[in-house]
């Protein structure tokens, strides 16, 4: 009987085995973040499922337990990236009544997401959607278009309330803004002079003082 006088505690009678790496991996999220980092560093085509498994110290079978293909991983990375955009950018700004202030907040939050080291999925999503099968690519593009349309509508609101004199269409303004922000990952350096705290006001001024003037 366990705990009886003179008995050996049960835990000392059972063999102990270290927990396998597969159980330590923070399920799908860690796999997605690791794969996103590899896709960013090496490119999607140059990264294999073996590379992802090795980076996670997982067996190939352990990786296939979570994802059946590299296409599925890329799709889930992009899908998660759109969820991040919805949760950290669109969601918080929806409650801002003033369109100009809403646009300023959107610019700041989107830049912060793109520059966040833990959100590398975003940069992968921006330039690696071409390898996806057509059906999966269509699903991702639908979500991306929803965000573009939201920004386009916001640009139109800002133009109305500011009675903008320029001839830039809301759609062109939306593409210009998102193109600028989404391209940051190509030239941004953490040790450089251009950081979030000074990029945000400059991008904001470029849009409100230039594109939408």
N, C-alpha and C positions, 0 to 999 in steps of 0.2 A: 504493500500500500504506500502510495507516494506521501511523503511527509511523516511517516511513522518513525518513531525513535530508531536510530541506527540504520535507517534505510538510506539508499543512495538516491539523491534527487534524480528524477526522470531525465532532466535535461543532460545529465552527465552520462546517461546510458545510451543516448541516441547519437548516431554518427552525425557530424556536422559537415556540411558541404557549402562552399562559398556560393552565393547567389549568382547564377549565370548572367552574363552581360545582357542577354535579351530581356531579362526582367528589370534591369536597371535603366534601360533606355526609356526616356519619358515618352513612350508610345510614339504616336504619329508626329507630334509637334517637333520633337528633336530630330526625327528623320527629315522632315520637311525643311527645317532650318539648315541642317547640315548639307542636304542636297542642294538647297538654294545657294549656299556659299560655294560649293563645288561648281555648280553651273555658272556662277558669276565669274569665278576664277579661271576655269578651264574652257567654258563654253559647254552648251548642252550636248552637242554631238560628240565631243571629246571625253565626256564623262560617262562611265559605265555603271551598271548596277553593282558590279564588283567594287568599283571605286567608292561608291556610297557606303556599301557594307563595311569596307575596310576602314573608312574614316570614322564610322560609328563603333568599330570593333565588334561588329555583328557578323554572324555567319550569313551566307547568302540566303539560306533557308529562313533565317530569322527576319531578314529584310522582306522576303517574299511573303512572309506571314502578314505583313502590314500592307504591302503594295505589290501588285502583280506585274507592273511594268514601269519603265521610266516615263512613259507618256502619262500614266496615272499620277506619278509623283509631280510632274510638271503641272498638270492640270490642277492638282490640289494646292500646289504652291500659289498658282495664280488666283484660284478661288479664294484662298485664305487672304491673299493680298487685297482682293476686292472687299472682303469682310473687314479688314483693317481700315481701309479707306472709308467704308460706311460707318464704322464704329468711332473712329478717331477724327474724321474730317466732317463728313456730311451730317452725322448725328448731332454733334455739338453745335453746328452752326444753324441748324434748322430753327432753333428757338430764338435767333437774333432777328428782331423785327426790322431794323434799319438795313436796307440792302447793301449800302456802302460798308457798314461795319461787318455785315455778314461776309462780304467779299474779302475784307481785310483778314478776318478770322480764318477763312478758307485758305487763303494764301499762306498764312503762318502755319496752320496745322498740316497742310499738305507738305510744305517744306520740311517740317519737323519729322513727319513720317518717312520721307525719302532719305533724310539724313540719319535716321535712327539705326544704329549698328545692329539692333536685334530684329530689324524688319527688312532683311536683305531680299525677302520674297518680292518686294516691290520692284527692285531693280531687275530681277529676273523676268518678272511679268512684262516689263516695258519693252524688252527687246528679244525675247525668246519664245514668242507665241507661235512662230511659223512652223516649228516641228510638230505641233499637235495635229492629230487627225481632224479632218473637217468638222465632224460632229462636236468634238470637244472645243475646238477653236471657236465655233459658232456660239457655244454657251458662254465662253469667256468674253467674246466680243460683245455679246448682248449686255453683259454687266458693265463693261467699259463704256458702251454707248449710253447707258443710263446715267453714268456719272458725267459724261460729256454734255448730255442734254440738260442736266441739272446746272452745270456751270454756265452753259449757254443761256438758260433762263435767268440766272442770276445776273449775267452781264447785261441782258436786256433791261432788267429792273433798275440796275445802276444807271444805265444810259437814260432811262426815263426820269428818274428822280433828280439826276444832275443836269437834265436837258442838254446832253452832250451834243456838240456841234459837228463832231467828226463823222466820217462816212464808213467807219469800220463796223461790219456786221457783228452781232452777238456771237455767231458761230465762229467767225474768224478770230474774234477776241478770245473765245474759249480755247480754241486750238492753239493760239499763240501762248496763252498763259500756261496751259498744261504741257505744251512742248518745252517751254523754258524750264519748268519745274522738273519734269521727267528727265530732262537731259543733265541735270545737276550731277548725277552719279558718274558721268563720263569725265568730269573735270575736277570734282570736289576732292580736296585733300584735308584730312582732319587737322594737319599742322599748318594749313594755309591761312591767309588773312581773311578769306571769305568764309565766315561761319554763319550759323543760323541767325544769331543776334543782329548781324548787319546785312545778311542776304534778304531777310524778310522786309525791312523797310525799303530796300532798293528795288526789290521786285514789286512791292506795293506801289511805289512811286512810278515805276515804269508802266504799270497798268493804268493807274488812276490819272497820272499826269501825262501819259503818252497815248496808249492804245485807246483809252476811253475818254480822252480829253475833249 
